[in-house]
Amino acid sequence: MVRAASASVVRISAERRFPERPLHSVWAARELLVVLAKRDVYLRYQHSFAGISWAILQPLLTVLVLSAFQLLMGNRQTTGVPYPLYAATALVPWTFVVHALTQASHSLPKHMGVINKVYFPRLILPLSAVMGAAADFAVGMALPPALMIYYGIAPGLTLLALPIFVAQAVALAAAAGIWLACLNARFRDTANSLPFVTQLWFFLTPIAYTTDIIPPQWQLLAGLNPMLGILEGFRWALVGVASPWLGTWIAMSWLVILALLGSGMLVFLRSEESLADFL
């Protein structure tokens, strides 16, 4: 009696929907991340007379405009801090986040030729845009200390908490930037509407005015704006100005950032393979 040879079984299954370790793949390509970030900064200021000093000039000019309006309204002090310094402590991180979101939203169409030819973790593109904007942020952070020296205001121990709020601003820029990069790859209206959205966001955030203007019944709801906790954290760390709601706003800001970051990475990785089709 002859036994039939046992046939080998081949199991066919669908490919994994997500990379097994997406953050590991980004870390493995960290050199590319740095190269793209440096390239963005270089191209942005390649033929600019002022160069990277625009990172200081942009918030400084905005502070001057806001201060002029403040003079017209009576030149009142803001919570014991000179108004230009009060505005600058919020305008510098605000300018960074808006700049990072703008660059991240264009990061995929801008590298369309590379995406169609070479494989690399696509998540690097919005992250490199945020990293390039962070270089401007580092330069722009010289403005608040310069104004503090001008007004003779010395920092307190709260300055030690500043790196926490810097990390929070970078995390928000990365989280929202991933979302915008993914959405703009499918819907070009995303980048076109971003200037209007950020302008509206500016007026809804206490940058040119104090948080005292927010009605008491809206103070908790206002914390859903992730920039509120970040900007108030910067003000507290630099000049010691703190709202009674500061701790609540910081915690709510982190919750919103983590939700945006987790959902943004999930959506981005799900659509990563089809990005080239939309671009």
DAVEN-V827410 format. One record per residue. RES is the residue in three letters. SS is DSSP state (~ for helix, > for strand, _ for the rest). PSI is psi as a letter, one per 40 degrees, with the letter a starting at -180 (999 if undefined). OMEGA is omega in whole degrees, -180 to 180 (NA if undefined). Layout:
res->(RES	RES)
ss->(SS	SS)
psi->(PSI	PSI)
omega->(OMEGA	OMEGA)
This chain:
res->(MET	VAL	ARG	ALA	ALA	SER	ALA	SER	VAL	VAL	ARG	ILE	SER	ALA	GLU	ARG	ARG	PHE	PRO	GLU	ARG	PRO	LEU	HIS	SER	VAL	TRP	ALA	ALA	ARG	GLU	LEU	LEU	VAL	VAL	LEU	ALA	LYS	ARG	ASP	VAL	TYR	LEU	ARG	TYR	GLN	HIS	SER	PHE	ALA	GLY	ILE	SER	TRP	ALA	ILE	LEU	GLN	PRO	LEU	LEU	THR	VAL	LEU	VAL	LEU	SER	ALA	PHE	GLN	LEU	LEU	MET	GLY	ASN	ARG	GLN	THR	THR	GLY	VAL	PRO	TYR	PRO	LEU	TYR	ALA	ALA	THR	ALA	LEU	VAL	PRO	TRP	THR	PHE	VAL	VAL	HIS	ALA	LEU	THR	GLN	ALA	SER	HIS	SER	LEU	PRO	LYS	HIS	MET	GLY	VAL	ILE	ASN	LYS	VAL	TYR	PHE	PRO	ARG	LEU	ILE	LEU	PRO	LEU	SER	ALA	VAL	MET	GLY	ALA	ALA	ALA	ASP	PHE	ALA	VAL	GLY	MET	ALA	LEU	PRO	PRO	ALA	LEU	MET	ILE	TYR	TYR	GLY	ILE	ALA	PRO	GLY	LEU	THR	LEU	LEU	ALA	LEU	PRO	ILE	PHE	VAL	ALA	GLN	ALA	VAL	ALA	LEU	ALA	ALA	ALA	ALA	GLY	ILE	TRP	LEU	ALA	CYS	LEU	ASN	ALA	ARG	PHE	ARG	ASP	THR	ALA	ASN	SER	LEU	PRO	PHE	VAL	THR	GLN	LEU	TRP	PHE	PHE	LEU	THR	PRO	ILE	ALA	TYR	THR	THR	ASP	ILE	ILE	PRO	PRO	GLN	TRP	GLN	LEU	LEU	ALA	GLY	LEU	ASN	PRO	MET	LEU	GLY	ILE	LEU	GLU	GLY	PHE	ARG	TRP	ALA	LEU	VAL	GLY	VAL	ALA	SER	PRO	TRP	LEU	GLY	THR	TRP	ILE	ALA	MET	SER	TRP	LEU	VAL	ILE	LEU	ALA	LEU	LEU	GLY	SER	GLY	MET	LEU	VAL	PHE	LEU	ARG	SER	GLU	GLU	SER	LEU	ALA	ASP	PHE	LEU)
ss->(_	_	_	_	_	_	_	_	_	_	_	_	_	_	_	_	_	_	_	_	_	~	~	~	~	~	~	~	_	~	~	~	~	~	~	~	~	~	~	~	~	~	~	~	_	_	_	_	_	_	~	~	~	~	~	~	~	~	~	~	~	~	~	~	~	~	~	~	~	~	~	~	_	_	_	_	_	>	_	_	>	_	~	~	~	~	~	~	~	~	~	~	~	~	~	~	~	~	~	~	~	~	~	~	~	_	~	~	~	~	_	~	~	~	~	_	_	_	_	_	_	_	~	~	~	~	~	~	~	~	~	~	~	~	~	~	~	~	~	~	_	~	~	~	~	~	~	~	~	~	~	_	_	_	_	_	~	~	~	~	~	~	~	~	~	~	~	~	~	~	~	~	~	~	~	~	~	~	~	~	~	~	~	~	~	~	_	_	~	~	~	~	~	~	~	~	~	~	~	~	~	~	~	~	_	_	_	_	_	_	~	~	~	_	_	~	~	~	~	~	~	~	_	_	_	~	~	~	~	~	~	~	~	~	~	~	~	~	~	_	_	_	_	_	_	~	~	~	~	~	~	~	~	~	~	~	~	~	~	~	~	~	~	~	~	~	~	~	~	~	~	~	~	~	~	~	~	~	_)
psi->(h	h	h	h	h	h	h	i	h	h	h	h	i	i	i	h	d	i	i	d	g	d	d	d	d	d	d	d	f	d	d	d	d	d	d	d	d	d	d	d	d	d	d	d	e	d	f	h	d	d	a	e	e	d	d	d	d	d	d	d	d	d	d	d	d	d	d	d	d	d	d	d	e	e	f	i	i	h	f	e	h	h	d	d	d	d	d	d	d	d	d	d	d	d	d	d	d	d	d	d	d	d	d	d	d	e	d	d	d	d	f	d	d	d	d	e	d	i	h	i	h	d	d	d	d	d	d	d	d	d	d	d	d	d	d	d	d	d	d	d	e	e	d	d	d	d	d	d	d	d	e	f	h	i	i	a	e	e	d	d	e	d	d	d	d	d	d	d	d	d	d	d	d	d	d	d	d	d	d	d	d	d	d	d	d	d	h	e	d	d	d	d	e	d	d	d	d	d	d	d	d	d	d	e	h	g	d	e	i	i	e	d	d	h	i	d	e	e	d	d	d	d	e	e	h	d	d	d	d	d	d	d	d	d	d	d	d	d	e	e	h	h	i	d	e	d	d	d	d	d	d	d	d	d	d	d	d	d	d	d	d	d	d	d	d	d	d	d	d	d	e	d	d	e	d	d	d	d	999)
omega->(-177	178	177	179	-179	-178	177	-178	178	-180	-180	180	-180	177	178	-178	-179	171	-177	178	-174	180	177	180	177	179	179	180	-176	179	176	178	180	-180	-180	178	178	-180	178	-180	-179	-178	-178	-175	-174	-178	-179	179	-178	178	-175	176	173	178	175	-176	-176	177	-180	179	177	177	-180	179	180	179	177	176	179	177	179	-179	174	176	180	178	-178	179	178	-180	176	-173	179	179	179	-180	-176	-179	178	-175	-179	176	178	180	179	-177	-180	178	-180	180	178	-180	-179	-179	180	-171	-179	177	-179	-179	-177	-179	179	-179	-177	-174	-172	175	171	179	-176	179	180	-174	176	179	178	176	178	180	177	177	179	176	175	180	-179	178	-178	180	176	-176	180	177	179	178	177	177	-179	-178	177	-180	-180	178	177	179	178	179	-180	-180	-176	179	179	-178	172	178	179	178	179	179	178	179	179	-178	180	179	177	178	-176	179	-180	-179	-178	176	-180	-175	-178	177	-178	-180	-179	-178	-175	179	179	-179	-180	177	177	178	179	-178	178	-178	-180	176	179	180	-177	179	178	-180	180	179	-177	-178	-180	-176	-179	-180	179	180	177	171	-174	180	-177	179	-179	-176	177	175	176	-179	180	-178	-174	-173	175	178	-176	173	175	-180	-172	-178	179	-179	179	180	179	178	178	179	179	-179	-179	177	178	-178	-180	-179	180	178	179	-179	-178	-178	177	-176	-174	-176	-177	-177	-178	180	180	-179	NA)
